[in-house]
Amino acid sequence: MNHLMTLLALVVAVTAGAQGTTIHEYPWNPDWNNDNFVGSSDLTGFLSAFGSEFGNPPEPCDYDGTPLEELLGGIASDDIILDSVYMEYQLEDVSTYYVVGCPDPVTDTVIISYSHLLTNFQDYGGHWIIRGWDQFNVYNHIQFFMNLTQGTYFWNIRSDAIAALLAEGFYGSNINPNSDESSMPFPADWYLDDNGIHIESGWEENDWPYYANYLHILPYWHYAE
């Protein structure tokens, strides 16, 4: 009996000791500075949230948006499946330069037209990209980004078809141009109609779309089942 009582006492002691090391999961951490003691210094973390609601789900967004905003929102939520994008553009630029040994400037005008169907779509959560290679192994892509911390959006459009001309000093100097970041509602000249997606603003002089006579972006999509 004495041995049994001793054993029970040891079990109780071990259990009590184990309780002191148990990790408790809280909806928040009261030990804000993680010093294993809840004291006055831990109020710093609490006061930053004082007066705010806690544990409530976010309010549903009732913003209807423009047709372009609805399309992009549907792609992000997987309600819309983006099958492909037809990209077509025509660029025009004038460049003046000098030939070694000649004092007279030479002025050239370059016009390039190109089109490509992009079919390789990938969704990365905060942004998506659709890309492809043509029969000459020329790479092109269109990306749409959301800055989750700022609530802003921007485009990135690349075409290797103009890389050689960029090296010659035409169409700015950037083959990976990003449009300016914009929050919703989008600028009035970012819109969707029967002719496709229009991005008429936000390009800088070192971005090749700045020199486009037209930039035609036509998405093909369907609703998810």
N, C-alpha and C positions, 0 to 999 in steps of 0.2 A: 504494500500500500504506500509506504514511504517513497519507494521508487516511482510509483505512478504519480503521486502528488508532485514530486520533483520534476518529472517529465512534463506534466501539465503546466507547471510554473514556467518552465523553459519555453514551451510553446507560446504562452501568453506574452512572455517577455520578447520573444522574437517577433511575434505579430505586432506588438506595440511599436517595436523598433522599425518594422517595415512600414507601418503607417506613417512614420515621420519622413519617409523618403518617397512616398507615393506622389506621382505627378498628377495634379488635378488640371483638368481642362476647363477654362473659364471662357465666357464669351468675350472677355477682355482680360488683360493681364494687370492686376492691381499693383504688382511689383514692377513699376514702370522702368526703374533703373537697374533691375535684375541684380539687386544686392542681397536677395533672400530675406528682406525685411521690408514690410509695408510701413513706410513712415511718411513724414510730411513732404519729403522731396519727391515722393511719388505723385503728389497732387499736380505736378507740372503737366504730366500727360493727361490727367483727368480734366484740368481746367481748360485745356485747348479744345475739348469737346463739350464743355459745359453749356447748357441751354439749347443743344441740338437734339433732334430726335434720334432714337437709337433702335436699331433692329427692324426698321420699316423697309419694305422693298421700294425700289425707285418708282416714282410715278410713271405711268405709261406715257409714251410720247405721242401726242395727238397732232404733230406737225404733218400736214399732208405733203407739202413739197411740190416742186415742179416735176414734169415728166422725167427729166434727167436725174433729179435727186431720188425719185421713186425707183428708177431703174437701178441706180448704183446701190441704194439701200436694199433692194430686192436681191441683188447679187451678193451683198455682204451677209444677208440673213439666209442665203441658200433657197429663198423662195423663187428666184429666177436663175436659170442655168444659162450662162454665156457660152454659146456654141462656137462662135468665131467672130472676127472683126475684119472687115475689109478696109485697108488703109490705102489712100491715094493722095498724092500731093504734086504740086508744081512749084518749084522754087526759082527765083530770079535774083541775081545780084550783079553788081558792077564793081570791078576792082581795078585800081590804077597802080602801076608798078613801073620800075625802071630796069632796063637791061644794062648789064655791066658794060661800061665803055661808051654808053650813049646818054646824052643829056635830055633826050626827049622822053616824056612819060608815055607809057602804053596803057590803054584802057580796054578792058575786055568785059563783055557781058556774057554771063553763063545762065542758061535755063536748063533745068533738069526736071523730068516728069517720071513718076514711078508709081507702081501699085503692087499690092501684095495682100493675100488673104492669110490672116493669122489664126491658127487653130489650137495651139498648145496653151491651154488655160490652167493656171494654178492660183489657188486661194491661200493666202498666208494670214488670214484673220484681220490684221490691221491694214493690209493692202492686197491687191491682186495684180497679176501680170498675165498678158496673153502675148504669145510670140510665135515666131516661125522662121524657117529658112526657105528661100526660093530655089529654083532650079540651078542657080549659079552659086548656091551656098552663101547668099547674102542674108545676114541676120537682121531682123526687125523686131521691135516690141513696143507695146503700150502698157504702162503701169498707172494704177490709180492708188494713191496713198491716203491714209487718214492719220493725222497726228493725234494720238489718243489723249495726250496730256494737254494739248492746246485746242482741240476741237476744230482743227483746220484740215483742209484737203488740198492736194496738188497732183499734177500730172507729170509723168516722165515719158517721153516719146523718143525712141532711138531708131535710126536707120543707118546701117553701114553702107548703103548705096551711095551716100554722099561723102564718105570718109576721105576719099582721095581729093575731092574738091575742097574740103575743109583744110587739108594739108597745104593746098595752094593758096589759102587765104580767103576763100569764099565762104559765105554763110556763117560768119562768126567763127568760133573756135571750139565749140562744144558739141560732141555727138551724143551726149546724155543730158539733154536739157530738162530742167524742172520748171514748171510754171510757178508763178507766185502762189504762196499758200493763201487759201481763202476759206472763210467760215461760211456756214449756211445762214441765210440763203445765198446761193452762188451768185456771182456777177451775172448781170442780165445777158451778157454775150457768152455765157456757158449755158448751152441749152440743147435739147433734143427735139428734132422734128422728123418728118418723113425722109429727109435726106441724111439723117444720122446725127452724130454728136458734134457740136460746134464748140471750139475752145478758141475764142477770138481775142483773148487778152491774157496778160500775165507772162508774156515772153520777153526776154531781154535781148539786146543786140548781139550777144554771143551765143544765142540759141538759134538753131537753123529754122524752126517754125516761124521765127520773126520775119523771115524772108519769103514766106509762102504766099504765092498768089491764091492758092487754096490748099486746105488740109482737110481731106474728106475721111471721116471715121464712121463707118457704118456697122453697127453691131447686129448680129443675128443671135436671137435668144428665144427661150421658151420657159413657161412656168413649170416649176417642179411638181411632180405628181404627189 
